[in-house]
Structures are given as C-alpha cells and as structure tokens.
C-alpha cells in the first residue's frame, strides 16, 4: 500500500529532535509499502530538510518527502504558532490530494494535521489513521497557553471531529488512550504504541565524556535533552542547582541539550543566581551525536511541570533514549514514567517542586556507583524488553495494514 504520512515536525537521525516518523516510515518500507511524507521545517530540521520554493521534494532513505516551507519554532508566540499550524495544514491538504494514497496517516502535534488527514482520506476514499502524541487541547489549556473559551471550544470540537473521521487511532501513552476513549471513541479502535528506544543507535558505555561543553570529565553529570518550553518546567532543575550550591557540594554538573522558548530566560536566571558555573547549556545536536553523548553521562533527567495532565498523558522521547543508553533516570513528576522507573528500579522518583529531595536523590546516586551501574543495566534491559523500536515498529506496521484491510472490506 501507499501511505500518505503527514507529520509537520518530521525529522531524520541527522536532525536534532524525535525521529519516530522516520523510523516508522522505514519499517513500513521494509515491509514492502511506499511512504510519502508531508512535513514542514523547524529549528531542529531546517538544515536537513529545507529546500527552494514553497514545497521541496526530496528522497530520504526511500521515503518520498514533500517539505512545506512553513517554518516553526518553539520560541514562537501563540498567534504565530497558529499561523504556522494552519499554513502547513492548508498546503498539506493540497499535496495529499495529489498522491495516489491507499491510506492516509496523520500524527500530531499539532492537532491541525488532522485536517489534511481527514480531507485526504475523504478525497481518495481510503482509511484514515490518526496518531495522538499529546492530548490537545488539554495540554495547552493545562499549561495556560490556551485561555480563550471560544478557541478552547473550537479546539475540542476539532479534536472530536478528527476522532470521528478516523478509522483507527494510535495513542502514545495510557493516559492518551484513556482521554481518546473518554470522548466516546470506541476503545477497540485505539492502539497504544508508545515511543521507542533505538537500541541499535544508543549503546551503553563506561567511557567518561571528555568534552569541554559539559564541564570536567570527573564531574557527576545529569543531562536533560529536548525542548526548553513552558511544559518542561526546567526551573525545577535550577532550583536544585541552587540547593547544590547552598549545601557547598562540588563536582556536580547539570547539562541541558536543546532549545526552546524558555531557554534564554533560564540562562539569564542561572547567571543571575550564579548557578551557571555548574550548568552547561548546549543547543540541539543531531540524534547520531546525541547517541555518542548520552551513554557517557551519569543520569538522565525526566522533568515536567507539575500538572496532572502530564502524569499519564506524555510519552517523552528522552526517556526512551536514556534507558537505551543505560542511564539511571531521575524523575520529578508522578505517573506512567515514574511507575516504570520504580517498578524496574532503574532510577529515582522524587516529589514535584522539592529541590531538597531532588538533591538528596542525585547525591545518593553519585555516592553509590555500584547501585547506579545496576540501575543502568536495568534501564537497558527495560529498553530491550519492552521498547525496542523494531518490536513496536512491527506493531505499528500491522496496525496500519489491518486498518487498510478493513477499509477495503
């Protein structure tokens, strides 16, 4: 079958962001299918995907890519983001109608990718499968970004319209599945396929990282990767850094890899408080370089704002990269990820908004290298047993094949 795959934030391993759509497209191709990817560009993919004209056509590892020159950045304000979302949606709707698709697949965020997905499937009279990566608009409402009652109503109406138009829905976490079913969508038509660990790319290592960007090789390094936005709640790490200095602890370094709308403010705060001496701020790096850096860190940090919407409603790429790298994980919010860490004893979970508990946990990890190494081994075992990209990729391919087969009957 020919899959028209719509993902505004598509990225390959040469880019500096999540690669789920690239990896799943490759597995569709390996199973004998064709994939046409319709995407935009953003701060992490611009150098890899951008071309000339409004729409560029590229061939990337047998994926036919149609890249719309609709730029996006995590640093954009709300109104500018909406323009980027709807601008991409309009162009994607035109492109998908020109493809000889047998199935249309659209993956959020943003929710607006569902519009060209619905239109394209209806135009070709083929099945439509929608993938939910965030419960929208629940998350922006919880963060406080979306406040206008009319816009909230319109977003919820669009959400339900997309769900109703979908032959099948893929959710990336248990909370997402519950949220979809809570709208009245049939549970039997929702598959939970979480983000995955690229265990071929991320390999545990005992080597120390000798890289001036991340302080002294002997430092105890805690790393956070990904967006520095409102949802991420990274002030919690700066609170912990201040607590480290207050206690007179030396040899600890917090490493941030990524960008986003809050990054400049966070850097300014760290300089004002003097914690910048124990913090590294490194922009996005390509995923293949990240695979070299992460295994040589000591602890991966899972940080989010303390909002109930996040507890079971996220499936963070960074967690799956951390465990593939054999890192113990320090987590500061309850829910699905915290439960896995505790069940498999592959890190530590601390209460939200408690810098003292955060620092106690990181010092306990530092002072017991044997226990830390054992946690790292259990992290890797979890990645291999439950979140191997090949295993979940087969489930993904089978889900689309079944949706296609049902659509022909």
Beta strands, then each sheet from edge to edge (+ up, - down):
strand 1: 2-6
strand 2: 34-42
strand 3: 55-60
strand 4: 63-72
strand 5: 103-107
strand 6: 127-132
strand 7: 168-171
strand 8: 190-192
strand 9: 220-225
strand 10: 252-257
strand 11: 279-282
strand 12: 299-302
strand 13: 328-331
strand 14: 347-349
sheet 1: 3+ 4- 2- 1- 5- 6- 7- 8-
sheet 2: 11+ 10+ 9+ 12+ 13+ 14+
end
